């Protein structure tokens, strides 16, 4: 059975933290494919209009062009409207049928999971991977007992992830991918027309941003 992980977000812009998640999870979970799913407009971020879908897709394509096991889905962009995970996951399960599917979220999203539409149903739909990041505690008190029973805590584990997996859908915590890069900070950095934090964005993506004066 193939193993696929999907990672949704605005990716505005995509940065090395996003890429490190994809590359590291491919290794740790022995994935056949890692899929970035750029959102048309994240429903939990209604106050900020993202950079155009065209540019965000193009930046992802540039950043991942040499990663054979990383691809980009236009599932949410094609809808041209905000979409909820409870709507997207069933479609992904249909697209990637007969596949062990993992839905990847960051620690910030896990912290705010109760604000998601039908959040408990979302967490029951498939496997999830929760990735740690600085400044966010990965806690469990805010979720229900039924959800806590699905958690497999792999923090501190650096290899042999498959031996910890269960047949039933589970929620995996990992701190093996730990990044301290924020798209919000990068947009603020770029707002004056130049990028100071050059180590946080692939060179070709930085050139694309500069060429099209995106921020």
N, C-alpha and C positions, 0 to 999 in steps of 0.2 A: 504493500500500500504506500502510495506517495505521501509525502509530508510537506505541507504548505503552510506558511505563516503569512498573515496579512496585517498591514500596519496602516491605519488611516490617520489623516491629519491635514492641515492646510499646507504644510511645508512651504512656508512663506517667509524666508526662503529655506530650501533644503540645506542642511549643514552637516558637518562631519559627525555630529552626535547622532543624527538620523541614520547616516550611513554605517556608523559603527554598530548600531543596533542590528541592522540587517545582516552585516557580515559576521558578527559574533554569534547571533542566534542561529544562522545557517550552520555554523560549526558546532555549537553546543547541543542543539536539538536535532542535528543531522538532517537538516531540511533539504528537500529537493528544489524548493522554490520559495523565495521571499518576495512578497508583492506589496509595493507602496500603492495606497489608494488615496490620492489627493481629493479632498472634499471640495465641492462646489462652493459651499459656504457652511462652515460648522454651525449647527443650530445652537450650540452652547456659547457661541461668540457672536451674538447678534449685533453688537455695537460697532464692530469693525469690519469694513468691507475688505476682503482680501485682494491681493494682486490678481490680475486676470488669470483664469484657469489656463489659458494658452501659455503664459509665461511660466507658471508654476510647473506645468507638465514638462515644458522645455528644459527647465533647470534640473528636474529629476532625471530626465533622459540623458542630459549631459553628464550628470554626476554618476550615473550608473552604467554608462555605455560599455565599460569593460568588465562588468560583473555578470558573468554568465548565468548565475542563479538568482539574479535580482531582476524583476520586471515591474511594470507600472500598469495598473488597471484604470480605465476611464469610466468605470461603472457609475461612480457618483457624479463625475463631471458631465457625463452624457445626459443625466437627468435635468441638469441646469436649474436645480433648486436644492435647498437644504435637505439633507437626508439624515435619518436617525439610524443608529446601529441596529436597532430591532428590525428595521426594514432591510438593511443591507446584508446582514449575516445570512438570512435564509437564501438570498440570491447567490451569495458566495458559496454556500453549501451545495447549491444546484450546479454552479459553474465548476466547482472542484469536487464533483461527486466521487465516491469511492476513494476519498482522500482523508488523511488525518489532518484536520484544519486547526490552526492556532490563530487566535485573534490577539494581537499585541497592543498593549496600552502602557502608557507611562505611569509612574507613581503619582503624578499630579492628577491624572484622570481617575486612577483608583481612589484617591483621596476624595474626589468629587463624584464618585460613581452614583450616589443616591440622587443626584440631580439629573441623571440620564433618563430618558423616556423608557418606562418599563425595565428599569435597570436590573432587577432580579431575573427577569425573563432573559435578558441579554446574557447574563452570566451563566445561565443554564443551557444556552443554545449550542455551545461548542467549547473547545479548549481555549484557555486564555493564558497569555504570558504577561506578567506585570513586571516592568523593568524599573529598577530603582533609579533615582536621580537626586543630586544634592538638594537639600532644603525640604525634602518631602519624606515624611515617615510612612513606611508601608505598614499600616496597622489593620486590624481586623474587627475592632469593636463596633465599627459603624455598619457592618453587614450582618445579615441574618445568620442564624445557626446553620441553616441548610447550605448557605454559601460557604461558611467557614469550614464545613465538612468536606468541601471540594478542594480546599487549598493544599498544595504540596509546596512546602517552603524549601527552596533550593539555594537560599542565600548562604554564602560561604562555600558552595559547591562549585568547582571549576571544571569538572569533566564528568563523563559517565552519566549524563542527564537521562538517557533512555532507560537506564536501569531503575530509575525512580518513577517512571510513568505508570499509570494505571490504564486499564482498558476503557473505563468510563471517562467521560469528559471531566477535565480538572482545571484548576487555576494554579499556575506555576509562578512563584515569586523567584526572581533572580536579581542578584546584585553583581553578576559577572560582567554586565555592560553598565558602566557608570560614567555618564557624561555630564558636563557642566556647561552646556551651550544652550542659549535661549534665542529662538527666532525673534522674539520681541526685542531683546538687547541688540541683536544684529541689525534689525530695521532701524533702531535708534542710532546705532553706529553709522549706518549708511545714509542717514537723513541729511548729512552735510555734503554728500556727494563723493565721499571717499571711505574706504574700509580700513579701519585700524586693526581689527582682530582678524588678520589674514589667515591665521592658522585654523580658524573655525569653519571656513568655507572652501571647497575645492577651487583651485585656481581658475579653471574654465568657467565655473559658475560665477565667480567674482567678476570675470571679464564680461560675461553675459549681462550681469546686473549693471555694470558700468556702461556698457554699450547702449542699453535700452533705458538707462536712467530710471530704474524701477522704484527706487526708494528715495 
